[in-house]
Amino acid sequence: MVREAGPRSGAMAGGVARLAVVDCVLIAVAPGTPHRTEAVLRAAFDAVRDLRMEGQPRR
């Protein structure tokens, strides 16, 4: 039996992998539709803006 180091590291790794796939799709699609891509990214940013943790710097 393998023990996970930390809180559900396997689940966290899966989440990171899903984000990597989303990044790859964005990189493939964005150059062909720059104005639409910017609008969608801005809408996504606005949707999660209030969820930012206190004290976390903006990247």
Secondary structure, DSSP 8 states (H G I E B T S, - for coil): ----SSTTHHHHHHHHHHHHHHHHHHHHHGGG-HHHHHHHHHHHHHHHGGG--TT----
